[in-house]
Amino acid sequence: MSPPPSGRPAAIMLGYRREAARSAAEGPPARPQGNPYSDCPLHARNKIIYMPGVPPNARSERIADYAHLCGGIQWSEEGTRAADGTDIAMAVATISLGNMKTPGAGKGAPAHAYVLCFHGNASSIPPRLPDISWVLRAVSDSKATNLPAMQLTFVCLSYRGYWTSRGRPSEKGFRLDAEAGVQWIAQHHESKYGGGKESPVPILLVWGQSIGSGVATNLAATGRIPEHLSIQGMILETPFLNVRAMLETLYPQKWLPYRYLWPFLRNHLDSWENLGLIASTPGEKKPFVYIMEAKRDELVPREHTEKLFQRCLDLDLPAEKETVPFAYHTELIARGDGKRMVSQALVRLIRRALGSG
């Protein structure tokens, strides 16, 4: 539930307030009996949560417009298709780690790491690429990371209805989009290396920002993922507990209807529940969870990240929590401390997957 890092800290709150005022003025369709909101069209209810058109140019942003800010990291726009036929856009970049010099090499490497990124709300991928590129460059610093010669690929996925992806936003659709991202990674890995025993092992990590944290935990908890590509680590950047808790935060006034709509929205993005499902999955090495908190988060209360971290500890899920000083909700990786924390978390997750961290 957040705009791109370049936006003003209070922009998302203003957007939600405007949406609330507009919806309140229109009012829900009349219903003589039962719940007065259960007949609202699903896409109208989804508008309370998803904001793909904020800022106004979000759907027309181009990677090329930000290329000069990416420090030499080459991003390409790729596409995939969800199981329901919806076309999904992605921004993809690959770098070399250790002493591997060229991204085209890598067949003799022990592994190839993939980071599947899920952006925040009221957002588009291109404005976030300069900050992500800084993280990529930091991870590629062999002197600092001590990683073996291998490659790292970032796949920044745009949900349906956002950026140049088709369709309308919904949690059900986002699940399909996330699964399509994993399938694209699996197919890319196979086409690059084949299926031989000497091929690098794929390491799958996920990184979700705000609403993207809910998408990430959904994927880890219930997503259809190839057996050889299990999620080995998660970075949850400014996460919230679930949609219900956020509606109560955004609309605390008891006379507003929005806080009571959560049972009818069919969108829950419940990281609290998902962590329980992840912990209860039998016979698998549990993913390490990094929770990244913005000290001055004006949107997600601090208790959300504290409860999620405690939830991990209670469930015996390996986890750490980091706090970025002075950062607002959308600013975590826009600040130097945030970039460093995320890059260090990625290095530790890769080393852990390799069995050396």
Secondary structure, 3 states (H helix, E strand, C coil): CCCCCCCCCCHHHHHHHHHHHHHHHHCCCCCCCCCCCCCCCHHHHHCCCCCCCCCCCHHHCCHHHHHHHCCCCCCEEEEEECCCCCEEEEEEEEEEECCCCCCCCCCCCCEEEEEEEECCCCCCCHHHHHHHHHHHHHHCCHHHHCCCCEEEEEEEECCCCCCCCCCCCCHHHHHHHHHHHHHHHHHHHHHHHCCCCCCCEEEEEEEEECHHHHHHHHHHHHCCCCHHHCEEEEEEECCCCCHHHHHHHHCCCCCCCHHHCHHHHCCCCCHHHHHHHHHHCCCCCCCEEEEEEECCCCCCCHHHHHHHHHHHHHCCCCEEEEEECCCCCCCHHHCHHHHHHHHHHHHHHHHHHHCCC
